[in-house]
Amino acid sequence: MELHFLQSERARFGYRIARLNLDSLCEPADAERIVRMCRSSDVEMLILRVPTGEISLVQALEALEFRSMDCLVYYQCPVEDVQSCQAFTVEIREATGEDATAVAEIARLCFSDYPSHYHADARLDHNKVTEAYMDWAQRSCADRQVASCVYLPIVGGTIAGFITLRQNSPTEGEGVLNAVHPGFAGAGIYGQLITRSKQWCRDNGMKKLIISTQISNLKVQRTWSNRGFHLYKSYYTLHRWFI
């Protein structure tokens, strides 16, 4: 187990925040070990991901004052068979740094009340959480270390949404952050972004595309299922404050 610290989160929220992702090999006895590790590393708040099958471990963590914040579900889809000549009803182009401000504004509109683990934690400033999503979207357009590619649907010359993509490995791509402007919702734009993302994976030699969301976000899960994705893993997100 290894803690990961993000300076950007400390700068934004003012706390020494660590992240830890567990796998299915962890046991309930690891709960106290995690607390000791955090205390020895001067962690002020831990963001912990635990496979949903590890109920005994989750219960042990809850007994040590960890609190459940969300449940994240992951879907995957092979991309070899996606059609190159897929017809799109909107223009979809790659973003550049010049698009960053417009994309950040869409993130503000779409994620200000998004039920993420950040918004679920009452100790984190709501406005700063929204700013974090805006900054993430903005940096994705300008920095290829943040996102390998960002696609934008264009309707009447206006950016109608975005999807940020990352190549995790030679065989796997991931849809990381995505949204459609509320003014363009219901027009089938999101599904076309997903199809274009699958094409991007295939064109760059990858075999599959993965994507995730909160378990309560049913609408996008239906879109994924209709485009060949299937659920393959899930995690609880827990927070533990040490101050």
Phi and psi in degrees as a GROMACS rama.xvg file:
@    title "Ramachandran Plot"
@    xaxis  label "Phi"
@    yaxis  label "Psi"
@TYPE xy
-137.089  127.342  GLU-2
-77.4129  142.991  LEU-3
-121.975  129.697  HIS-4
-110.114  137.627  PHE-5
-114.745  116.12  LEU-6
-61.8814  -31.8016  GLN-7
-62.8688  -35.1657  SER-8
-72.4662  -36.8537  GLU-9
-66.252  -41.7341  ARG-10
-63.4133  -36.931  ALA-11
-80.3993  -47.0113  ARG-12
-96.8253  -16.9985  PHE-13
83.7205  13.559  GLY-14
-124.095  153.27  TYR-15
-82.9408  96.9243  ARG-16
-103.25  132.425  ILE-17
-118.132  155.873  ALA-18
-121.17  146.558  ARG-19
-148.226  126.945  LEU-20
-110.659  125.509  ASN-21
-101.121  159.354  LEU-22
-115.22  -176.214  ASP-23
-74.5096  -3.05203  SER-24
-86.5151  -7.78167  LEU-25
-76.0104  154.197  CYS-26
-125.802  164.82  GLU-27
-54.7312  -32.7441  PRO-28
-63.7079  -19.6143  ALA-29
-72.6012  -15.3772  ASP-30
-59.6093  -49.1886  ALA-31
-67.4981  -33.3472  GLU-32
-62.2264  -40.3899  ARG-33
-63.0418  -43.2779  ILE-34
-62.3655  -44.6583  VAL-35
-62.0036  -42.2951  ARG-36
-61.8388  -40.7857  MET-37
-67.7543  -42.5096  CYS-38
-63.9375  -40.3589  ARG-39
-70.8548  -18.8191  SER-40
-102.242  9.6686  SER-41
58.0742  37.0515  ASP-42
-71.9264  134.576  VAL-43
-97.2901  -30.971  GLU-44
-148.983  133.365  MET-45
-109.573  133.175  LEU-46
-103.599  114.938  ILE-47
-119.238  131.118  LEU-48
-110.083  130.707  ARG-49
-130.422  131.277  VAL-50
-55.0028  138.051  PRO-51
-65.4358  -16.9383  THR-52
-75.6202  -12.6866  GLY-53
-92.474  62.498  GLU-54
-64.5771  -39.8366  ILE-55
-62.6292  -38.8995  SER-56
-66.8187  -42.2822  LEU-57
-60.2004  -42.4918  VAL-58
-65.1181  -38.0125  GLN-59
-65.1908  -38.3796  ALA-60
-67.4692  -41.1105  LEU-61
-62.3478  -33.6739  GLU-62
-67.4844  -18.3459  ALA-63
-104.465  24.2356  LEU-64
76.986  17.7433  GLU-65
-75.4106  144.777  PHE-66
-124.513  135.345  ARG-67
-71.4453  134.004  SER-68
-116.799  -35.1545  MET-69
-165.387  174.735  ASP-70
-128.182  120.885  CYS-71
-103.269  129.859  LEU-72
-112.982  139.164  VAL-73
-112.862  134.613  TYR-74
-118.366  154.263  TYR-75
-140.24  158.367  GLN-76
-151.715  133.494  CYS-77
-68.4704  150.958  PRO-78
-118.983  -0.0492204  VAL-79
-60.5894  -32.9871  GLU-80
-96.5958  3.35377  ASP-81
-65.4461  139.175  VAL-82
-78.8431  134.138  GLN-83
-69.9093  -30.4326  SER-84
-97.5175  23.249  CYS-85
-52.7986  130.158  GLN-86
-82.9073  130.265  ALA-87
-113.575  141.953  PHE-88
-90.8703  -9.1652  THR-89
-128.413  154.739  VAL-90
-70.7696  135.682  GLU-91
-126.697  121.073  ILE-92
-129.954  164.909  ARG-93
-76.5409  144.986  GLU-94
-80.2731  155.477  ALA-95
-124.571  175.627  THR-96
-58.9729  -27.3373  GLY-97
-68.7181  -17.7316  GLU-98
-88.8929  -5.1831  ASP-99
-58.7179  -42.8883  ALA-100
-64.9936  -43.7681  THR-101
-65.0625  -39.4231  ALA-102
-67.1794  -39.6495  VAL-103
-61.855  -36.6951  ALA-104
-67.1384  -38.2267  GLU-105
-64.3289  -40.0294  ILE-106
-60.9423  -40.2832  ALA-107
-60.7068  -45.5475  ARG-108
-64.9485  -38.3346  LEU-109
-90.6089  -23.4175  CYS-110
-114.672  5.24484  PHE-111
-65.3903  -27.9769  SER-112
-124.758  20.2297  ASP-113
-67.8202  131.942  TYR-114
-78.1276  58.2162  PRO-115
-83.6093  172.382  SER-116
-65.6989  -26.5131  HIS-117
-66.5697  -51.8697  TYR-118
-65.5816  -25.8325  HIS-119
-74.5708  -16.5579  ALA-120
-93.1167  111.153  ASP-121
-66.0912  -16.6734  ALA-122
-82.7517  -11.5097  ARG-123
-95.3341  134.36  LEU-124
-62.6291  124.115  ASP-125
-58.3748  -45.3991  HIS-126
-65.5182  -36.3176  ASN-127
-69.7039  -31.7163  LYS-128
-63.8263  -46.1586  VAL-129
-61.1341  -41.6687  THR-130
-60.2054  -34.8785  GLU-131
-63.8014  -41.8122  ALA-132
-65.0212  -40.3468  TYR-133
-62.2598  -45.0071  MET-134
-64.0957  -41.3255  ASP-135
-60.4349  -46.9918  TRP-136
-63.9207  -41.4912  ALA-137
-64.7637  -46.8033  GLN-138
-66.4074  -29.0523  ARG-139
-62.5453  -32.876  SER-140
-74.4001  -28.7879  CYS-141
-106.076  -16.0397  ALA-142
-130.215  114.167  ASP-143
-72.6821  -8.44225  ARG-144
-77.5851  -21.9782  GLN-145
-87.833  -44.9126  VAL-146
-140.443  136.667  ALA-147
-71.1159  -30.464  SER-148
-161.613  146.569  CYS-149
-130.178  127.011  VAL-150
-106.096  142.971  TYR-151
-125.28  128.078  LEU-152
-83.051  135.688  PRO-153
-115.793  123.505  ILE-154
-124.636  115.433  VAL-155
58.6498  34.0683  GLY-156
81.9694  0.440479  GLY-157
-107.54  138.028  THR-158
-70.275  119.967  ILE-159
-103.28  -0.0671751  ALA-160
167.136  -167.487  GLY-161
-165.443  159.173  PHE-162
-141.917  129.247  ILE-163
-99.6009  138.187  THR-164
-123.882  147.105  LEU-165
-135.321  136.778  ARG-166
-89.6236  109.774  GLN-167
-79.2034  -30.4384  ASN-168
-160.055  174.677  SER-169
-58.7011  -21.7778  PRO-170
-112.813  -5.75562  THR-171
-132.381  129.369  GLU-172
-111.914  159.945  GLY-173
-137.288  133.641  GLU-174
-84.3127  114.357  GLY-175
-96.9435  -56.0763  VAL-176
-133.279  130.37  LEU-177
-153.645  148.932  ASN-178
-165.096  155.792  ALA-179
-119.756  133.216  VAL-180
-53.1525  133.93  HIS-181
-53.8186  -30.0848  PRO-182
-70.1667  -13.5919  GLY-183
-117.209  11.8315  PHE-184
-66.7273  148.261  ALA-185
84.2134  7.03362  GLY-186
-103.21  9.28901  ALA-187
79.7156  12.3151  GLY-188
-68.9042  -41.7168  ILE-189
-61.7752  -43.845  TYR-190
-59.9404  -36.0864  GLY-191
-70.1538  -34.2181  GLN-192
-62.7827  -39.8283  LEU-193
-64.854  -44.3379  ILE-194
-61.8947  -42.8769  THR-195
-63.812  -34.3807  ARG-196
-66.8593  -38.5234  SER-197
-63.2302  -40.276  LYS-198
-62.5321  -41.0903  GLN-199
-59.4908  -44.2828  TRP-200
-60.5622  -49.7243  CYS-201
-61.1696  -44.5092  ARG-202
-64.7291  -22.473  ASP-203
-104.256  19.1023  ASN-204
83.1406  5.99041  GLY-205
-82.5666  158.369  MET-206
-101.724  -22.8128  LYS-207
-151.31  159.337  LYS-208
-119.279  131.141  LEU-209
-113.639  157.575  ILE-210
-159.575  154.357  ILE-211
-141.677  160.746  SER-212
-162.201  173.091  THR-213
-68.7561  147.599  GLN-214
-61.4812  -26.6452  ILE-215
-79.4988  -8.62425  SER-216
-84.9317  75.2948  ASN-217
-73.2263  -32.5184  LEU-218
-61.2755  -46.9587  LYS-219
-69.9925  -30.8675  VAL-220
-65.3878  -35.2187  GLN-221
-65.4633  -40.0756  ARG-222
-61.1153  -44.9064  THR-223
-62.6237  -46.0848  TRP-224
-60.4387  -37.361  SER-225
-70.1314  -13.4137  ASN-226
-115.185  25.8519  ARG-227
91.2118  5.93348  GLY-228
-83.7751  153.259  PHE-229
-138.116  149.133  HIS-230
-69.1855  132.236  LEU-231
-133.393  -12.7442  TYR-232
-163.317  163.572  LYS-233
-153.884  154.918  SER-234
-137.898  146.166  TYR-235
-87.6424  142.595  TYR-236
-107.116  125.799  THR-237
-122.62  147.153  LEU-238
-114.969  146.074  HIS-239
-137.175  121.362  ARG-240
-93.6245  142.048  TRP-241
-117.063  7.85566  PHE-242
